[in-house]
């Protein structure tokens, strides 16, 4: 095991992070206006075992098909909806995650994430014009991501690996 934390621990941490955002504990980290053209993120917590991030999502800005190198992960959708496209061995499988939904991903999980365009409306609203928000946890803390493409033979081909400490290929 690369970490002492389990997926259930990461789900609990993302849920606590989401509650902290809603309770105003992280207001000092949140911009007055979220960027509307690119994803934005801020680290909510960091230690030797885990990084916890708040990520904003904007339309038509996917993460690209990627993994989290040697890190487990989890997320809680805070507002809006995300669509995840996960590699299932021979095809991409789609699922929608709405506000309040959680997901965890083990080592080797290859996926792409994008803000859902047909979101049914979030039960938790930060503001009417805010982007979709989610809280993510990575353990051990994220250090690299590999990016992939699906070949004509329905296999994955790694196109590059990048060292990073930013979640989901994002920008600060």
N, C-alpha and C positions, 0 to 999 in steps of 0.2 A: 504494500500500500504506500503510495506517495504522500499520504497525509493521514493524520489520526482522526480527521473529521469524516463523517459519513454523509451521504446525500440528505438524510433527515436533518442533520445538523445545519447543513447549508440552507435547506428550505426554511428552517426556523430563523436563521440569521437574515434571510431576505425578507421574511415576514416582519421581523423586528425592525429592519431598516425601513420598510414601507410604512409601518406604524409611526416610526420616528419622523419621517417626512410629513405625514399627515398631522402629527402632533406639533409640528413646528420646530422640532429639535435641530433640524438642519437648515433652517431658513437662512442662516449666514452663508451657506454654501450655494444657495439657489439664486440664479440671476433674476432680476426684475422682469425680464422678458426672455423667454427661451428662443434660441436661434430657430429660424424657420426654414433654412436651407440645408443645414447639416445637423447630424446627431451631435449631442453634447453629453458630457459625462462629468461626474465629480465623485471622488472617493469619499465614502461615508465612514469607513473603518479600515484599518490595516494593522496587521501584526504578522508574526512569523508563520502563522497557520492559514490566514485567510485575508482576502481583500473583498470589501463590499462596496458596490458602486450604485449610484443613481444614474440612469441613462435616459435621455430624451430621444424620441424617434420622430422623424419627419417623413412625409410621404415620399415614396420613390427613392429612398436611400437604404438599400439593403446592405448587409454586412459582407456579402460574398459567401460562398460555400467554404466553411472553415472548421477546424477543430481548435481545442484549447491546449494543445501540446500535452504536457504532463499534469494538467489540472482538471479536477472534477469541477462541476458548476451547478448552479441552481438559479432560478429567477422567480420573482413575483411580479405580476403585472399590476401596477398601481392605478393607472388610468388608461382608457382607450383599449385597443386590441393590437396584438402582434400576430403575424402569420409566420410559422416556422416551417421550413422545408428541410426534412431530415433524410439523410442517405440511409436507405434500408437494405443495402446489399446489391440491389440491381435497379433501383429507381428511387426517386425522391418522393417522400410521403409528406403530405401537407396537414397541418393542424393549426387551428386558431386558438389563441390564448387571450381571454378577455380579462378585464379588471377583476382582480381577486384570484385569478388562476395562478397556479404555480407549476413549475416543471424543474426537473433535475436532469443532469446529463453526466454520464460516466466518462472515463477515459475512452478515447477513440470515437466519441460522438461527433459526427460531421453534419453541420447544418448551416442554413442561411436564415436570417431573421429580417423581417421587414414590417413596418407599420401597416396594419390592415387598412385597406381603403374602404371596405364596406362594414366598418365597425358599427355594431348596433347601438352604440351609445354607452358610455361608461357609467356604472352605478356610483363610482367615486369620482367626483369632479374636482380638479385643482382649479381650473378656470376654463371657460368655454373655448378659448383659443389656444390653450396649452397643447403641446405635442403629447403623444402617448408616452407614458413614463413607466419604467420598470426598475426594480432593484435586483442586482446580480451579485452572486458571491462565487469566488474562485478559490479553491484550495488544492495544493498550495497556491499562493498568489501567482497570478498570471505572469509568465515571463516570455512566452512565445505563442504564435498562432501559425498554423499551416493552412494554406488556401488550396482549393481543389477545383477541378472541372470534371464534368461527366463526359466520358468519351462516347464515340459512336457505337462502341461495343458494350455500352451500359456498365462501365467500370469507372472508378475514380482515378484521376491522375493528379498528383500533387504538382502545383504550378510554382509555389514558392513557400518559404517559411520566413517569418519575420519575428525578430525579437521585439517585444512590446511589454509595457505594463499598463496599457490602456485596454479596456474591455471591448469586445465585439468589434475590433478593428476601428474604433471610434477616434474622435479628436476631442481635445479639451478646449 
